[in-house]
Structure formats: C-alpha cells, structure tokens
C-alpha cells in the first residue's frame, strides 16, 4: 500500500471517529438533560456524562493523530 493510499484509509477512519465523537456528544447532552429532569438529582454533573466526555475527547484526539495534524492544544 502506498503512502497516500494509507493516509486516505487513515482519513476515512478519522472521519468515522468524528461521527463517533458526535454521537458521544449527543449522549452526553442526553445524560445532562436526564440529570436536570431527575427530581432526585443532587445538582452535580453525572458520572456517566463525565465518562462520556472523557471518551469523546479521546476519540477526537485519535482522529487528529490519524490525520497527522498538529496536536497543539489537543493533547
């Protein structure tokens, strides 16, 4: 596989990671909304939303790394 073909494949995977990141963002928002609507909520950020946010950031970093873009400010 030639270098540009490999980078094209990596870019496609990075695009898939972007889609996954968007899905995680939506899940994070849903978790926050559920916590707001929960009368038993203690007003604190839900642990599940924290995990989702960490996963989303990791996925975003992976996409940047695969695209071989500058990671300044991302890592």
FENLINHU-V888561 format. One record per pair of residues at least 24 apart in sequence whose ideal C-beta (glycine too) atoms are under 10 Angstrom apart, sorted by the first residue. I is the first residue (numbers start at 0). GAP is how many residues later the second one is. D is the distance in Angstrom with one decimal. If there is no record, write none. Layout:
i:I gap:GAP d:D
i:I gap:GAP d:D
This chain:
i:6 gap:59 d:8.9
i:6 gap:60 d:8.4
i:6 gap:61 d:7.3
i:8 gap:57 d:9.4
i:9 gap:53 d:9.7
i:9 gap:55 d:9.2
i:9 gap:56 d:4.5
i:9 gap:57 d:7.0
i:9 gap:58 d:7.7
i:10 gap:52 d:9.4
i:10 gap:55 d:7.3
i:10 gap:56 d:6.2
i:10 gap:57 d:9.3
i:11 gap:54 d:9.4
i:12 gap:49 d:8.7
i:12 gap:50 d:8.2
i:12 gap:53 d:5.8
i:12 gap:54 d:9.5
i:13 gap:45 d:9.9
i:13 gap:46 d:10.0
i:13 gap:48 d:7.7
i:13 gap:49 d:4.2
i:13 gap:50 d:7.8
i:13 gap:51 d:8.5
i:13 gap:52 d:4.3
i:13 gap:53 d:4.9
i:13 gap:54 d:9.5
i:13 gap:55 d:9.0
i:14 gap:48 d:7.9
i:14 gap:51 d:9.5
i:14 gap:52 d:9.2
i:15 gap:43 d:9.7
i:15 gap:47 d:8.6
i:15 gap:50 d:9.8
i:16 gap:41 d:9.6
i:16 gap:42 d:5.1
i:16 gap:43 d:7.5
i:16 gap:44 d:9.3
i:16 gap:45 d:5.6
i:16 gap:46 d:4.1
i:16 gap:47 d:9.2
i:16 gap:48 d:9.7
i:16 gap:49 d:7.2
i:16 gap:50 d:9.6
i:17 gap:41 d:8.3
i:17 gap:42 d:8.0
i:17 gap:45 d:5.6
i:17 gap:49 d:9.8
i:18 gap:40 d:9.6
i:18 gap:44 d:9.8
i:19 gap:35 d:9.0
i:19 gap:36 d:8.4
i:19 gap:39 d:5.4
i:19 gap:40 d:9.5
i:19 gap:42 d:9.4
i:19 gap:43 d:8.8
i:20 gap:34 d:9.0
i:20 gap:35 d:5.3
i:20 gap:36 d:8.6
i:20 gap:37 d:9.3
i:20 gap:38 d:4.7
i:20 gap:39 d:5.2
i:20 gap:40 d:9.9
i:20 gap:41 d:9.2
i:20 gap:42 d:7.1
i:21 gap:34 d:8.8
i:21 gap:37 d:9.7
i:22 gap:29 d:9.9
i:22 gap:33 d:8.9
i:22 gap:36 d:9.4
i:23 gap:27 d:9.9
i:23 gap:28 d:5.5
i:23 gap:29 d:8.0
i:23 gap:30 d:9.7
i:23 gap:31 d:5.8
i:23 gap:32 d:4.0
i:23 gap:33 d:9.2
i:23 gap:34 d:9.5
i:23 gap:35 d:6.6
i:23 gap:36 d:9.2
i:24 gap:27 d:8.3
i:24 gap:28 d:8.6
i:24 gap:31 d:5.9
i:24 gap:34 d:9.9
i:24 gap:35 d:9.7
i:25 gap:26 d:9.5
i:25 gap:30 d:9.9
i:26 gap:25 d:5.3
i:26 gap:26 d:9.8
i:26 gap:28 d:9.2
i:26 gap:29 d:8.6
i:27 gap:24 d:4.3
i:27 gap:25 d:5.6
i:27 gap:27 d:9.1
i:27 gap:28 d:6.7
